Amino acid sequence: MVVINTGNTIIDDIWLWRADHYADGQIKNHQNVNNVGLQVEGENVLAYGLAVEHSLNDLVVWNGNNGKVFFY
C-alpha cells in the first residue's frame, strides 16, 4: 500500500487497511490484491501510531536501518 524510499521520514498515525471481504463476510483475496502493507527502504524512519491490516503476505517489510516504531 505504502512504500517509504526516503530517509529521515516521520509516519504519524497511519492505518493501512485493505478491504478483504464483502458485507456478507465472503472473502475476496483475488480482488484488491495487496501483498505488503508498508515497505520501508529509507534510513532513520520513525513511525508513531502504525496500524496495518489484511495484506496478503507481509503487513510490514522494514529494510531501512535505525528506524523506530512507537505504538504498533
C-alpha positions in Angstrom: 0.0 0.0 0.0 2.7 2.5 1.0 6.5 2.5 0.2 8.8 4.9 2.0 12.0 5.3 -0.1 13.4 8.4 1.7 15.3 8.7 4.9 14.6 10.9 7.9 10.8 10.5 7.5 8.1 10.6 10.1 4.9 8.5 9.8 2.3 9.8 12.2 -1.0 8.0 13.0 -1.5 5.9 9.9 -3.9 3.0 9.4 -3.3 0.9 6.3 -6.3 -1.3 5.6 -7.2 -3.5 2.6 -10.8 -4.3 2.2 -10.8 -8.1 2.0 -14.4 -9.2 2.3 -17.9 -8.4 1.2 -20.7 -7.2 3.6 -21.9 -10.9 3.9 -18.4 -12.0 5.1 -17.3 -13.7 1.9 -13.5 -13.4 1.4 -12.3 -11.8 -1.9 -8.5 -12.1 -2.0 -8.5 -12.2 -5.8 -9.8 -8.7 -5.9 -8.0 -5.6 -4.5 -4.7 -7.6 -4.3 -2.1 -6.1 -2.0 1.0 -8.1 -0.8 2.7 -5.7 1.6 1.0 -3.0 3.7 4.1 -0.9 4.5 7.5 -1.2 3.0 10.3 1.0 4.5 13.5 1.4 2.5 14.7 4.7 4.0 17.1 5.2 6.9 16.0 6.8 10.2 12.3 6.4 9.7 10.1 7.0 12.7 6.5 5.7 13.0 4.1 7.0 15.6 0.8 5.1 15.6 1.2 2.4 12.9 -1.7 0.1 12.1 -1.7 -2.4 9.1 -4.3 -5.0 8.3 -5.3 -7.6 5.7 -2.2 -7.6 3.4 -1.9 -11.0 1.6 1.7 -11.6 2.5 3.5 -9.3 4.9 2.0 -6.5 7.0 5.3 -4.6 7.2 8.7 -5.1 5.5 11.3 -2.8 7.1 14.6 -2.8 5.2 15.9 0.6 6.3 18.3 1.0 9.3 17.9 3.0 12.5 14.1 3.1 12.3 11.8 3.1 15.3 8.1 2.4 15.8 6.1 3.7 18.7 2.7 2.0 19.1 2.2 -0.7 16.5 
